[in-house]
Amino acid sequence: MDPPDPTPDLGTALADVMPKIRSATHQGWAMIIAAWVLALPVSAILKPLVEKDFLWVLAPFGAAAILTAVILRHVKHRHVGLIMPHLARTMGLSFRRDGKAFLATLPERLLPKAVVTAEDHLTGRIGGREVDLAEVKVETG
């Protein structure tokens, strides 16, 4: 008889996290809608003030577009932060959001001299082999 599987069930773990994921999504959409709804009256107020320079009337919509991109990125990061610990645990790995420890293990000459960040750090053993993974971003300008 096979021993019981020590890894938790991913479906059960995600079912417990789904209310938080939905909440993060709903909050994100509420903020996006509020930004766009607020842009309309601000634009209407600016219109009579700047009759000759019409681009200022479009500025609130540009700000709403930038805010939308920032909110969507934030929601994506919240989703990853909620799901990845459970997914890693199911594979028998440990998960840390910060990947600075991973960067410290890399040889200096491997990455270019630029702004380097690491996140979503996974460590553990798979198939008898040591695994150390992270998402590394290099910004060269």
Secondary structure, DSSP 4 states (H G I P E B T S, - for coil): -PPPP-SPPHHHHHHHHHHHHHHHHHHHHHHHHHHHHHHHHHHHHHHHH-SS-THHHHHHHHHHHHHHHHHHHHHHHHHHHHHHHHHHHHTTEEEEEE-HHHHHHS-TTTS-SSEEEEEEEEEEEETTEEEEEEEEEEE--
